[in-house]
Amino acid sequence: MRPSPTKRMTILMTGGHVTPAIATIEEIRSRSLVWRIVFVGRLRALEGEKAISEEYRLMRDLRIPFVPIVAGRLKREGGVGALFALAKVPIGFFQAIGIIRRERPSVVVSFGGYVALPVALAARVFGVPIITHEQTTRPGVANRLISRIASVVCVTFADTAALFPKSQRVEVTGLPVRKEIFLPPRTCPFRLSMNKPILLIVGGSTGSVSVNNVLFQALPRLLDTYVVIHQVGRVSEAKSREVLRTLQPRMRERYIVRVYLSASEYSWALHHANIVIGRSGANTVMELLLSAAVAILIPLPWAADNEQFHNARRLLSGGSEIVSQDTLSDTTLISTIKRMMTNWEERKALAQRLAATMPNNGAERLVGVIERVVGAS
C-alpha cells in the first residue's frame, strides 16, 4: 500500500552522510509529493570546531528545516576524549525525544553515523518506523545498532546485505546520487584559459586536512603541468588562502580553490578531470564509479573496519589506484599522477566499462521503500 501523494506527512531525515540525503530530497520533490522534510544533524563541521557544518548550510539552501543535535561519537579508542564523547550520548537521546515529540514524523530516514543513533532510538520509543541506509561496504557501529530496530535496512552493495542479521529486512537500493552528477553543465563554471590536464582534489563535505597538506606541498610542481581544482573544506580554508598568496601569478590562474564545490561545479569537474584525488568514502566512490572517473584513492586509515579501503577496491578494475596514508607524500603523489597519466586513455576506457555495470537509480529505489513503509504503518 502506498500513501496518497496528496497526504501531508513529515519525513525526519538524519545522519552523517548528507549527499545521499540531498539526492533523496531531490527525488521526493521531483515526484511532487507533499511531504514535509526535517533534517536533524550537526551544527558544527567537527567536534570542538567553530566552522558551520555543510549539512546545515546545504539544508538551509534547500529550505529544509534543520534541527541541530548534540551527539557523542562512538569511539573505539579510550582516553578522556572517548569518555567525553560517551557523555554526550544521553544528551543527544533526550534532545531527540523532544524532536520526535514535537515533529511527530511518519518515518525516520537515517543515513548512518553517530548523529543518527539517538534519533533512531527516540523514534523507537515512540513507535515511529525507521529506515536506515548503509552507504559503505562495511556497516559502522551506529548503523549496526540502528539496524536492530529498523523496519528496513537499505544498502548500496548487494554483498553488504550479508553483514546484517538474517532476520533483518534488507533491500539493495544502490546509493542515492544527486541528479547533477549525471548531468554536468555544458559550459565550464570556472575561469580556465589554459589547455592543460585537470586534477580534482576532494575530501568529502569537510575536506581532508591530511590530503590537503600534502597537496599544498606538491602544488608548485603540479601547477607546471596541470590545472588543479581543489575542494579544501572549511577547516583548511585559511591555510589555502595563505598558499594561494605564495604562488606566482601565472600559477594562481591554474589553481581553482573552493571551500565547497557547488553541485554543478563538482559535476563538471568530475566529468572533465583527468584524475580525481581524495578519500574513498562510499558517496565519493559511487560518484566516481558512475561518472567513469580515474582516481587516486587515499583511504582514511582510522575508518571503522577499514571500510574506506574496501570501498576503494571497487574502483581498481576501473583504472584507479590506491595510495595508503602511510606512504602518502608530495613526492609519492606527484610520481603516482605522472605514472597514471602515461596510459590514461586505457584507464579511462576501463572506468567507462565499469560505470556501465553500476545501477544509477538509488534515490528512486529508496523513495519507493519510504512509500511502502509509510503506507504500511
C-alpha positions as CSV (number, residue, x, y, z in Angstrom):
1,M,0.0,0.0,0.0
2,R,1.4,3.4,-1.0
3,P,0.5,6.7,0.7
4,S,-1.5,9.2,-1.2
5,P,0.8,11.7,-2.9
6,T,-1.5,14.5,-1.6
7,K,-1.3,13.2,2.0
8,R,0.7,15.6,4.3
9,M,3.4,13.7,6.1
10,T,6.6,14.6,7.9
11,I,9.8,12.7,7.0
12,L,12.5,13.1,9.6
13,M,16.0,12.7,8.0
14,T,19.2,12.4,9.9
15,G,22.8,11.1,9.7
16,G,26.3,12.0,8.9
17,H,26.2,11.4,5.1
18,V,24.4,14.4,3.6
19,T,24.8,13.9,-0.1
20,P,22.6,10.8,-0.3
21,A,20.0,12.7,1.8
22,I,20.1,15.5,-0.7
23,A,19.6,13.1,-3.6
24,T,16.6,11.6,-1.8
25,I,15.1,15.0,-1.2
26,E,15.5,15.8,-4.9
27,E,13.7,12.6,-5.8
28,I,10.8,13.4,-3.4
29,R,10.5,16.9,-4.8
30,S,10.6,15.6,-8.4
31,R,7.5,13.5,-7.7
32,S,5.6,16.5,-6.3
33,L,5.0,14.6,-3.0
34,V,3.6,16.9,-0.4
35,W,5.9,15.6,2.3
36,R,7.4,17.9,4.9
37,I,11.1,17.1,5.4
38,V,13.0,18.0,8.5
39,F,16.7,17.3,8.9
40,V,18.4,16.6,12.2
41,G,22.2,16.9,12.2
42,R,25.4,18.6,13.4
43,L,25.6,22.3,13.6
44,R,29.4,22.3,13.6
45,A,31.6,20.7,11.0
46,L,33.8,18.8,13.5
47,E,33.7,18.3,17.3
48,G,35.3,21.3,19.0
49,E,35.4,23.4,15.8
50,K,33.5,26.6,15.2
51,A,33.0,26.1,11.5
52,I,29.4,25.5,10.5
53,S,28.7,22.1,9.1
54,E,28.0,21.6,5.4
55,E,24.8,19.7,6.1
56,Y,23.4,22.8,7.9
57,R,24.4,25.1,5.0
58,L,23.1,22.7,2.3
59,M,19.8,22.2,4.0
60,R,19.4,25.9,4.5
61,D,20.0,26.4,0.8
62,L,17.3,23.7,0.1
63,R,14.9,25.4,2.5
64,I,14.7,22.3,4.6
65,P,14.1,22.9,8.3
66,F,17.3,22.0,10.2
67,V,17.3,20.9,13.8
68,P,20.8,20.7,15.5
69,I,21.5,17.9,17.9
70,V,24.4,17.1,20.3
71,A,25.6,13.6,19.7
72,G,28.6,11.6,21.1
73,R,30.8,9.8,18.6
74,L,31.2,6.1,19.4
75,K,35.0,6.0,19.6
76,R,36.9,2.7,19.7
77,E,39.9,4.2,21.3
78,G,39.9,5.0,25.0
79,G,41.0,8.1,26.9
80,V,39.4,11.3,28.1
81,G,38.1,12.2,24.6
82,A,36.2,8.9,24.4
83,L,34.6,9.4,27.9
84,F,33.6,13.0,26.9
85,A,32.0,11.7,23.7
86,L,30.2,9.0,25.6
87,A,28.8,11.5,28.0
88,K,27.1,13.3,25.0
89,V,25.1,10.2,24.1
90,P,22.3,10.6,26.7
91,I,22.2,14.3,26.0
92,G,21.5,13.6,22.3
93,F,19.0,11.0,23.2
94,F,16.9,13.3,25.3
95,Q,17.2,16.0,22.7
96,A,15.9,13.5,20.1
97,I,13.0,12.6,22.3
98,G,11.9,16.3,22.3
99,I,12.4,16.5,18.5
100,I,10.3,13.4,17.8
101,R,7.6,14.6,20.2
102,R,7.5,18.0,18.5
103,E,7.8,17.0,14.9
104,R,5.7,13.8,15.0
105,P,7.2,12.2,12.0
106,S,5.6,9.5,9.9
107,V,9.0,7.9,9.4
108,V,12.7,8.5,10.3
109,V,15.1,8.0,7.4
110,S,18.7,7.6,8.7
111,F,21.9,7.9,6.7
112,G,24.1,6.4,9.4
113,G,26.7,7.8,11.7
114,Y,26.7,8.7,15.3
115,V,24.4,11.6,14.8
116,A,21.6,9.3,13.7
117,L,21.8,6.9,16.6
118,P,19.9,9.0,19.3
119,V,17.3,10.0,16.7
120,A,16.6,6.3,15.8
121,L,16.5,5.3,19.5
122,A,14.0,8.1,20.2
123,A,11.9,7.0,17.2
124,R,11.8,3.5,18.6
125,V,10.4,4.8,21.9
126,F,7.5,6.4,20.1
127,G,6.9,3.6,17.7
128,V,7.9,5.6,14.6
129,P,9.1,3.4,11.7
130,I,12.8,3.6,10.9
131,I,14.6,3.2,7.6
132,T,18.4,3.3,7.6
133,H,20.6,3.4,4.6
134,E,24.1,1.9,4.7
135,Q,26.3,3.6,2.1
136,T,29.6,1.7,2.7
137,T,30.7,-1.8,2.1
138,R,31.2,-2.4,5.9
139,P,28.5,-1.0,8.2
140,G,29.7,1.1,11.1
141,V,28.9,0.8,14.8
142,A,26.0,3.2,14.7
143,N,24.3,1.5,11.8
144,R,24.8,-1.9,13.2
145,L,22.9,-0.8,16.3
146,I,20.2,1.1,14.3
147,S,19.7,-1.9,12.1
148,R,18.4,-3.9,15.1
149,I,15.4,-1.6,15.5
150,A,14.9,-0.5,11.9
151,S,11.9,-1.5,9.8
152,V,14.1,-1.8,6.7
153,V,17.9,-1.6,6.2
154,C,18.8,-0.3,2.7
155,V,22.3,-1.0,1.3
156,T,24.3,0.3,-1.6
157,F,26.1,-3.0,-2.4
158,A,24.5,-6.5,-2.5
159,D,27.3,-8.1,-0.6
160,T,26.8,-5.8,2.3
161,A,23.4,-7.3,3.0
162,A,25.1,-10.5,4.3
163,L,26.7,-8.5,7.1
164,F,23.3,-7.8,8.8
165,P,21.3,-10.4,10.7
166,K,19.3,-12.8,8.5
167,S,16.1,-11.8,10.5
168,Q,16.5,-8.2,9.4
169,R,14.7,-6.9,6.3
170,V,17.4,-5.7,3.9
171,E,16.9,-4.2,0.5
172,V,19.6,-3.4,-2.1
173,T,18.7,0.1,-3.3
174,G,22.1,1.3,-4.5
175,L,23.2,4.7,-3.4
176,P,21.1,7.8,-3.8
177,V,23.2,10.1,-6.0
178,R,22.4,13.7,-6.9
179,K,21.0,14.2,-10.4
180,E,23.6,16.8,-11.2
181,I,26.3,14.1,-11.1
182,F,24.7,12.6,-14.3
183,L,24.1,15.9,-16.0
184,P,27.3,18.1,-15.9
185,P,26.8,21.7,-17.2
186,R,27.8,22.2,-20.8
187,T,29.8,25.3,-20.1
188,C,32.7,25.4,-17.7
189,P,31.8,27.1,-14.4
190,F,35.5,28.0,-13.8
191,R,37.7,30.6,-15.4
192,L,40.1,28.2,-17.2
193,S,42.1,29.8,-20.0
194,M,44.8,27.2,-20.5
195,N,44.7,23.8,-22.2
196,K,46.2,21.6,-19.6
197,P,45.2,18.3,-17.9
198,I,42.9,18.8,-14.9
199,L,43.3,17.3,-11.4
200,L,40.4,17.4,-9.0
201,I,41.1,17.1,-5.3
202,V,38.2,16.4,-2.9
203,G,37.9,15.2,0.7
204,G,34.2,14.9,1.4
205,S,32.0,17.7,2.7
206,T,34.5,18.9,5.3
207,G,37.7,18.4,3.3
208,S,40.6,16.2,4.3
209,V,43.3,18.1,6.2
210,S,45.9,15.4,5.7
211,V,45.4,15.2,1.9
212,N,45.2,19.0,1.7
213,N,48.5,19.4,3.5
214,V,50.2,17.1,1.1
215,L,48.6,18.8,-1.9
216,F,49.8,22.2,-0.6
217,Q,53.4,20.9,-0.6
218,A,53.1,19.5,-4.1
219,L,51.2,22.5,-5.7
220,P,54.2,24.4,-7.1
221,R,55.4,21.4,-9.1
222,L,51.9,20.2,-10.1
223,L,50.9,23.6,-11.5
224,D,53.7,23.5,-14.0
225,T,51.8,20.7,-15.8
226,Y,48.2,20.7,-14.5
227,V,45.2,22.8,-13.6
228,V,44.2,21.9,-10.0
229,I,40.6,22.2,-8.8
230,H,40.7,21.8,-5.1
231,Q,37.8,21.5,-2.6
232,V,39.5,22.3,0.7
233,G,36.7,22.3,3.2
234,R,36.2,24.9,5.9
235,V,38.9,23.6,8.3
236,S,41.6,24.2,5.6
237,E,40.1,27.4,4.3
238,A,42.6,29.8,5.9
239,K,45.6,27.7,5.0
240,S,44.5,27.5,1.3
241,R,44.4,31.3,1.2
242,E,48.0,31.5,2.6
243,V,49.1,29.0,0.0
244,L,47.4,30.9,-2.8
245,R,49.2,34.1,-1.9
246,T,52.6,32.4,-2.1
247,L,52.1,31.2,-5.6
248,Q,53.5,33.1,-8.6
249,P,50.8,35.0,-10.6
250,R,50.9,32.6,-13.5
251,M,50.4,29.7,-11.1
252,R,47.4,31.2,-9.4
253,E,45.4,31.1,-12.6
254,R,45.8,27.3,-12.6
255,Y,44.8,26.8,-9.0
256,I,41.0,26.8,-8.5
257,V,40.3,26.6,-4.8
258,R,36.8,26.3,-3.2
259,V,35.7,25.7,0.3
260,Y,32.9,23.6,-1.1
261,L,32.1,22.9,-4.7
262,S,28.6,23.5,-5.8
263,A,26.7,20.6,-7.3
264,S,27.2,22.0,-10.9
265,E,30.9,22.8,-10.2
266,Y,31.6,19.4,-8.8
267,S,29.8,17.6,-11.6
268,W,31.7,19.5,-14.3
269,A,35.0,18.8,-12.6
270,L,34.2,15.2,-12.0
271,H,33.5,14.6,-15.7
272,H,36.4,16.7,-17.0
273,A,39.2,15.9,-14.6
274,N,41.9,13.6,-15.8
275,I,42.5,12.3,-12.3
276,V,40.4,12.7,-9.1
277,I,42.3,12.6,-5.8
278,G,40.7,12.1,-2.4
279,R,39.4,9.8,0.3
280,S,37.2,6.8,-0.5
281,G,34.0,7.3,1.4
282,A,31.1,5.5,-0.1
283,N,29.5,8.6,-1.6
284,T,32.7,9.7,-3.3
285,V,33.4,6.2,-4.6
286,M,29.9,5.8,-6.1
287,E,30.1,9.2,-7.7
288,L,33.5,8.3,-9.2
289,L,32.1,5.0,-10.4
290,L,29.0,6.5,-12.1
291,S,31.0,9.3,-13.7
292,A,33.7,6.9,-15.1
293,A,36.4,8.8,-13.3
294,V,40.0,7.7,-12.9
295,A,41.1,8.3,-9.4
296,I,43.9,8.1,-6.8
297,L,42.2,7.0,-3.6
298,I,43.6,7.6,-0.1
299,P,41.5,5.6,2.3
300,L,41.0,7.1,5.7
301,P,43.1,4.7,7.9
302,W,41.1,5.0,11.0
303,A,37.7,4.4,9.4
304,A,35.7,1.7,11.1
305,D,36.6,-1.9,9.8
306,N,38.9,-0.3,7.3
307,E,35.7,0.5,5.3
308,Q,37.3,3.1,3.0
309,F,39.9,0.6,1.8
310,H,37.1,-1.9,0.9
311,N,35.2,1.0,-0.8
312,A,38.3,1.9,-2.8
313,R,38.9,-1.6,-4.0
314,R,35.8,-1.4,-6.1
315,L,37.5,1.2,-8.4
316,L,40.6,-0.8,-9.0
317,S,39.2,-2.6,-12.0
318,G,38.3,0.8,-13.5
319,G,41.8,2.1,-13.8
320,S,42.1,3.8,-10.4
321,E,44.8,3.2,-7.8
322,I,45.0,3.2,-4.0
323,V,47.7,5.1,-2.1
324,S,47.9,4.4,1.6
325,Q,48.1,7.3,4.2
326,D,51.4,5.8,5.5
327,T,53.1,6.3,2.2
328,L,51.4,9.5,1.1
329,S,53.8,12.4,0.5
330,D,54.1,15.2,-2.1
331,T,56.8,13.0,-3.9
332,T,54.6,9.8,-4.0
333,L,51.6,11.8,-5.1
334,I,53.4,13.5,-8.0
335,S,55.0,10.3,-9.1
336,T,51.7,8.4,-9.0
337,I,50.0,11.1,-11.0
338,K,52.8,11.1,-13.6
339,R,52.7,7.3,-14.0
340,M,48.9,7.1,-14.3
341,M,48.9,9.8,-17.0
342,T,51.2,7.7,-19.2
343,N,48.4,5.3,-20.0
344,W,45.4,7.5,-19.1
345,E,43.3,6.6,-22.2
346,E,43.4,2.9,-21.3
347,R,42.5,3.6,-17.7
348,K,39.6,5.8,-18.8
349,A,38.2,3.1,-21.1
350,L,38.3,0.7,-18.1
351,A,36.4,3.3,-16.0
352,Q,33.8,3.7,-18.6
353,R,33.2,-0.1,-18.9
354,L,32.9,-0.3,-15.1
355,A,30.4,2.6,-15.0
356,A,28.1,0.8,-17.4
357,T,27.6,-2.0,-14.9
358,M,26.5,0.2,-12.0
359,P,22.9,1.0,-11.0
360,N,22.1,4.7,-11.0
361,N,18.6,4.9,-9.6
362,G,19.4,4.6,-5.8
363,A,17.3,7.6,-4.9
364,E,14.3,6.3,-6.8
365,R,14.5,3.0,-5.1
366,L,14.9,4.5,-1.6
367,V,11.9,6.7,-2.0
368,G,10.0,3.7,-3.1
369,V,10.9,2.0,0.2
370,I,9.8,5.1,2.1
371,E,6.4,5.0,0.4
372,R,5.9,1.3,1.2
373,V,6.9,1.7,4.9
374,V,4.7,4.7,5.4
375,G,1.8,3.1,3.6
376,A,2.0,0.0,5.8
377,S,2.3,1.9,9.1
